[in-house]
Amino acid sequence: MKSGILVAVAGAAAVTSVTAFSLPFHFGRRTVQGHGYLSIPVNEVKPDMSELSKRDAFEVLINNRQFYYSMDIMMGTPGQKVTVLLDTGSSELWVNPDCSTASTASQARQCSAAGQYVPRNSKTPPIGPFDSRKLNYGDPSQPSTQTSAEIAYYSDTIGLGSGTVLNQTFGVVTKSSGIATGILGLAPDLRSGYAPGKPYSLVLNSLKDQGVINVRAFSLDLRHAGSDTGALIFGGVDQGKYIGKLENVPLIAGSRNEPRLAVTLGGLGLSLPNAQAKTYTISDDDKNVMLDSGTTLTRLHPSLANPILADLKATSDSDGYWVADCNLRTPPLSNGGSDAYVTFQFSRKVLRVPLSDFILDIGPKTGVCYVGLVTTSDQQILGDSVLRAGYFVFDWDNQAVHIAQASNCGKEQIITLGKGTSPVPDSAVGLCEGPSGDVDSSSGGSTTTTSSSGTGTGTGTQGTSSSTTSSSDAHSAAFSWASDSRDLCLLLGSLMTLAAVLWNVQDPFFG
């Protein structure tokens, strides 16, 4: 039953990500495309565990990977809807896992409900298969977490919300083990890093190359545990979803010096009701953390995790998970609860993670809660148990991530990110009120002032919700390292793609 914990760490030759048995949920949140940005709803997927015992429920939640964030992609012409896991811990887009490898019949049905891409049903027509690769997932320090997928590469039209990408390269599974949903990877390639077009044009590269966005950047709002939906915005930020300014934090290489969406952890603390706030010592070996939306749990080295677990009075079970008092999960003060949270500092920004996010309630009938934190001897990861509390803008072009305290103060106010070395304008200040987490460099303390509104001027421009679709540069998905015969196939396929698009211009998929 232990087919892999929700982690996103891999060895030197592996691609990291996390997969989950998928059950798509749709809450009616709209997609929005403006000039230079594309906003897509992100759904939180949870399993129904009401009939399970508390131990079995947590095994389902973690080992069978049924708690994650998903989005829908339309693949081919006309679009075939496929639900994929949103993963900032890996780089590949791939679909069609082998549902027969699911642990139970119920999970197999959920896997099937995610949809499948059938190349022969696309009228584009697709190109492929023209290469293959094996992807390995899991924590190298824990063999029981490891899974894999073997994929063959195809190129076809894909739809992301109201946007369209022509001739995008992606993987179609030929064999998989322990994985039951596809993945949209948004991290740099482990082999080529942030280089455009290598080893082929990844989705973020294609969106920029084809004129949908101005910069290879996206913002991620996963929302708190009590919310159903968040949003992924390619090329833009939503001022209505965070507090204060966005702190510019450099991206660094992973613990093996490989390209990752990783940052330096500058501080770690814990605040509990009726107790003095604590801060924990961070050694140089413990400062590298990866930001991974494909991971449910946060994974820290024992030197960081154990003091937090001790102060939460958590007790370990036989599998290394930690049980905590469910009463600690009271909402934050802003929602009438208690002042209980874990703090993570990045540069001059302190992110408050409410214990209602950090401690997982796996169901009202189980009567038990688990801390969203485990230990690892490998790459440290900040998973969904932490990322839900923040608003993150990942900037590939400048290898930086902009971080703010997440919130939700109503109507979306999307700003288009500009070009150049400062795509996030200084005016992109969150419209929500509350503790911003900005550190006063003169005193070393974090401020609690409420944010002022921004107007969307400066390097970026104010976005609109007008619907436009770019069809330029339809050949961006070819592998630079492909053989001459493959290059010829891709060129011919690109011409056929353009002809098919013009022929099917009345199809609703193309708007």
FIGUDO-80366 format. One record per residue (C-alpha): x, y, z; residue in one letter. Coordinates in steps of 0.25 Angstrom, whole numbers, padded with zeros to 4 digits, always signed. Layout:
% residues N
XYZA ...
***
This chain:
% residues 511
+0000+0000+0000M +0012+0009+0002K +0014+0013-0012S +0020+0026-0010G +0019+0038+0000I +0016+0051-0006L +0030+0057-0008V +0038+0063-0019A +0052+0059-0018V +0061+0051-0027A +0075+0047-0030G +0084+0053-0039A +0078+0046-0051A +0064+0047-0047A +0053+0056-0050V +0045+0060-0037T +0031+0062-0036S +0019+0056-0028V +0007+0049-0034T -0007+0046-0028A -0019+0038-0031F -0027+0048-0038S -0042+0052-0036L -0044+0065-0044P -0053+0075-0037F -0059+0087-0044H -0064+0099-0036F -0068+0108-0047G -0056+0118-0046R -0054+0124-0059R -0041+0125-0067T -0037+0139-0071V -0027+0143-0082Q -0023+0158-0084G -0011+0165-0092H +0001+0157-0087G -0005+0148-0076Y -0013+0136-0075L -0021+0132-0062S -0025+0118-0059I -0032+0112-0047P -0025+0102-0039V -0034+0092-0031N -0031+0085-0018E -0033+0070-0019V -0037+0062-0006K -0041+0048-0005P -0054+0043+0003D -0048+0036+0015M -0060+0036+0024S -0061+0021+0024E -0047+0019+0027L -0040+0017+0041S -0031+0028+0045K -0018+0020+0041R -0023+0016+0028D -0028+0030+0025A -0015+0036+0026F -0009+0024+0018E -0019+0028+0007V -0016+0043+0009L -0001+0042+0008I +0004+0028+0002N -0007+0028-0009N -0005+0042-0012R -0020+0047-0012Q -0018+0061-0007F -0012+0071-0017Y -0015+0082-0026Y -0019+0080-0041S -0023+0088-0053M -0030+0084-0066D -0023+0084-0080I -0029+0082-0093M -0020+0074-0102M -0021+0072-0118G -0032+0077-0127T -0043+0077-0123P -0038+0078-0109G -0038+0065-0100Q -0039+0069-0086K -0028+0063-0076V -0027+0067-0062T -0012+0068-0057V -0005+0071-0044L +0002+0084-0043L +0016+0082-0040D +0027+0093-0037T +0037+0081-0034G +0038+0075-0048S +0039+0081-0062S +0031+0071-0071E +0017+0071-0076L +0012+0057-0078W -0002+0050-0078V -0008+0036-0078N -0003+0028-0066P -0006+0013-0066D -0018+0013-0057C -0017-0002-0055S -0005+0001-0046T -0014+0008-0036A -0015+0001-0022S -0030-0001-0022T -0042-0001-0031A -0047+0012-0026S -0033+0019-0029Q -0033+0013-0043A -0047+0019-0045R -0042+0032-0040Q -0030+0031-0049C -0039+0028-0061S -0048+0040-0058A -0036+0049-0060A -0037+0047-0075G -0028+0042-0086Q -0021+0048-0098Y -0023+0039-0110V -0014+0044-0122P -0022+0037-0133R -0034+0045-0129N -0027+0058-0131S -0029+0065-0144K -0017+0075-0143T -0010+0064-0146P +0000+0061-0135P +0014+0057-0137I +0020+0045-0131G +0025+0037-0124P +0039+0042-0127F +0047+0040-0114D +0045+0034-0100S +0050+0036-0086R +0048+0029-0072K +0044+0038-0061L +0047+0035-0046N +0040+0041-0035Y +0042+0040-0020G +0051+0042-0008D +0065+0035-0011P +0066+0034+0005S +0053+0026+0005Q +0052+0015-0005P +0038+0012-0002S +0034+0026-0007T +0040+0024-0021Q +0031+0022-0034T +0033+0024-0049S +0027+0027-0062A +0032+0023-0076E +0028+0033-0087I +0028+0035-0102A +0028+0049-0107Y +0018+0055-0116Y +0015+0069-0121S +0001+0075-0122D -0008+0087-0119T -0011+0089-0104I -0021+0098-0098G -0018+0105-0085L -0031+0112-0080G -0034+0121-0091S -0020+0121-0097G -0015+0112-0108T -0001+0107-0110V +0002+0101-0124L +0012+0089-0126N +0015+0087-0111Q +0024+0075-0108T +0019+0066-0096F +0020+0052-0092G +0010+0040-0093V +0012+0029-0083V +0016+0015-0089T +0018+0009-0075K +0016+0014-0061S +0017+0009-0047S +0010+0015-0035G +0006+0027-0042I -0008+0030-0046A -0009+0045-0051T -0002+0053-0061G +0007+0065-0057I +0009+0079-0062L +0023+0082-0058G +0027+0096-0056L +0041+0095-0051A +0054+0097-0060P +0059+0084-0067D +0070+0077-0058L +0079+0075-0070R +0077+0089-0077S +0073+0098-0066G +0066+0111-0071Y +0071+0111-0085A +0060+0114-0095P +0057+0102-0104G +0066+0092-0098K +0064+0080-0098P +0051+0085-0104Y +0042+0096-0102S +0035+0094-0089L +0021+0100-0087V +0026+0113-0080L +0036+0115-0092N +0025+0112-0102S +0015+0122-0096L +0026+0133-0097K +0031+0129-0110D +0017+0129-0116Q +0013+0143-0110G +0003+0139-0100V +0012+0145-0088I +0023+0155-0088N +0032+0148-0078V +0035+0134-0074R +0028+0136-0060A +0016+0131-0053F +0009+0133-0040S +0003+0122-0031L -0008+0124-0021D -0012+0110-0015L -0021+0116-0004R -0023+0112+0010H -0027+0098+0014A -0042+0103+0015G -0042+0108+0001S -0046+0100-0011D -0039+0107-0022T -0026+0116-0025G -0021+0121-0038A -0009+0119-0047L -0006+0132-0055I +0004+0131-0066F +0011+0145-0068G +0003+0152-0057G +0000+0155-0042V -0013+0157-0035D -0013+0168-0025Q -0025+0163-0019G -0019+0151-0013K -0008+0155-0004Y -0003+0165+0006I +0007+0176+0005G +0019+0176-0005K +0025+0164-0012L +0039+0161-0007E +0049+0158-0018N +0057+0146-0014V +0068+0139-0022P +0066+0125-0027L +0077+0116-0024I +0082+0102-0029A +0077+0090-0021G +0085+0082-0011S +0092+0075-0022R +0095+0088-0030N +0084+0084-0040E +0074+0095-0045P +0062+0096-0035R +0052+0105-0031L +0059+0106-0018A +0062+0118-0008V +0070+0121+0004T +0063+0119+0017L +0067+0131+0026G +0059+0128+0038G +0049+0118+0045L +0040+0120+0057G +0028+0116+0064L +0017+0124+0071S +0007+0117+0080L -0005+0123+0089P +0000+0128+0103N +0014+0124+0100A +0026+0132+0096Q +0030+0131+0081A +0042+0122+0078K +0052+0123+0067T +0061+0112+0063Y +0076+0112+0059T +0078+0109+0044I +0092+0103+0040S +0097+0105+0026D +0094+0091+0023D +0079+0094+0026D +0077+0106+0018K +0074+0100+0004N +0059+0098+0002V +0051+0095-0010M +0037+0101-0013L +0029+0089-0018D +0014+0090-0020S +0014+0075-0024G +0017+0071-0010T +0006+0070+0001T +0016+0070+0013L +0028+0079+0017T +0041+0071+0018R +0052+0077+0027L +0065+0071+0032H +0064+0066+0046P +0072+0077+0052S +0060+0087+0048L +0048+0078+0049A +0050+0071+0062N +0050+0084+0071P +0037+0088+0064I +0031+0075+0066L +0035+0075+0080A +0029+0088+0083D +0016+0084+0076L +0016+0072+0086K +0014+0063+0074A +0016+0048+0075T +0022+0039+0065S +0016+0027+0059D +0023+0014+0054S +0024+0020+0040D +0031+0033+0044G +0018+0042+0043Y +0014+0051+0054W +0001+0052+0061V -0003+0065+0068A -0015+0071+0076D -0026+0075+0066C -0029+0087+0075N -0016+0094+0070L -0023+0095+0057R -0032+0107+0061T -0033+0118+0050P -0023+0130+0051P -0027+0142+0059L -0032+0149+0046S -0043+0139+0046N -0046+0139+0060G -0036+0128+0064G -0023+0128+0072S -0010+0133+0069D -0003+0120+0065A +0006+0119+0053Y +0020+0114+0048V +0029+0125+0042T +0038+0124+0030F +0047+0135+0026Q +0052+0138+0012F +0061+0150+0011S +0053+0161+0017R +0039+0154+0017K +0034+0146+0028V +0023+0136+0024L +0013+0132+0034R +0007+0118+0033V -0005+0116+0041P -0006+0103+0049L -0019+0101+0042S -0011+0099+0029D +0002+0093+0035F -0006+0082+0043I -0015+0073+0034L -0029+0069+0038D -0031+0056+0031I -0046+0055+0034G -0056+0058+0045P -0059+0043+0047K -0044+0039+0049T -0042+0048+0062G -0027+0050+0059V -0018+0061+0052C -0005+0059+0046Y +0006+0070+0045V +0009+0073+0031G +0024+0071+0034L +0033+0059+0033V +0048+0058+0033T +0058+0055+0021T +0073+0053+0020S +0072+0058+0005D +0067+0071-0002Q +0058+0079+0008Q +0044+0083+0002I +0034+0093+0006L +0021+0086+0001G +0006+0090+0001D +0006+0090+0016S +0014+0103+0015V +0012+0108+0001L -0003+0110+0004R +0000+0122+0013A +0008+0129+0002G +0007+0136-0011Y +0018+0133-0020F +0023+0139-0034V +0033+0130-0040F +0042+0137-0050D +0050+0128-0059W +0056+0139-0067D +0063+0146-0055N +0064+0133-0047Q +0056+0139-0035A +0043+0137-0027V +0035+0148-0022H +0028+0145-0008I +0016+0151-0001A +0007+0146+0010Q -0006+0140+0003A -0020+0146+0006S -0033+0148-0002N -0039+0162-0002C -0049+0160-0012G -0049+0163-0027K -0037+0159-0035E -0028+0171-0040Q -0018+0165-0049I -0005+0172-0054I +0002+0168-0066T +0017+0165-0063L +0026+0173-0072G +0039+0170-0079K +0054+0172-0075G +0061+0170-0061T +0049+0176-0053S +0036+0169-0058P +0029+0171-0045V +0026+0186-0043P +0028+0193-0030D +0013+0197-0031S +0009+0182-0030A +0006+0184-0015V -0005+0174-0010G -0019+0180-0007L -0022+0172+0005C -0020+0177+0019E -0013+0169+0030G +0001+0166+0035P +0011+0167+0023S +0022+0160+0029G +0032+0171+0024D +0045+0171+0032V +0050+0184+0037D +0065+0183+0034S +0068+0193+0045S +0062+0186+0056S +0061+0172+0051G +0046+0171+0054G +0035+0168+0044S +0024+0179+0042T +0009+0177+0044T +0005+0189+0036T -0007+0187+0026T -0003+0189+0012S -0007+0200+0003S -0013+0198-0011S -0005+0198-0024G -0009+0203-0037T -0002+0194-0047G +0007+0204-0053T +0022+0204-0055G +0030+0192-0062T +0017+0184-0063G +0004+0189-0069T -0010+0187-0064Q -0016+0175-0069G -0030+0173-0075T -0040+0161-0076S -0040+0162-0092S -0039+0149-0099S -0028+0148-0109T -0020+0136-0114T -0007+0136-0120S -0003+0126-0132S +0011+0131-0135S +0024+0123-0135D +0017+0110-0137A +0030+0102-0138H +0035+0104-0124S +0034+0090-0118A +0044+0083-0127A +0056+0076-0119F +0069+0084-0122S +0076+0070-0121W +0067+0062-0130A +0072+0055-0142S +0071+0061-0156D +0059+0052-0159S +0052+0056-0146R +0054+0071-0150D +0048+0068-0163L +0036+0062-0157C +0034+0073-0147L +0035+0083-0158L +0025+0076-0167L +0016+0074-0155G +0017+0089-0151S +0012+0093-0165L +0001+0082-0164M -0003+0088-0150T -0004+0102-0156L -0013+0097-0167A -0022+0089-0157A -0023+0101-0148V -0028+0110-0160L -0037+0099-0165W -0043+0097-0151N -0044+0112-0148V -0059+0111-0145Q -0056+0100-0134D -0060+0105-0120P -0047+0100-0115F -0040+0111-0123F -0049+0122-0118G 
***
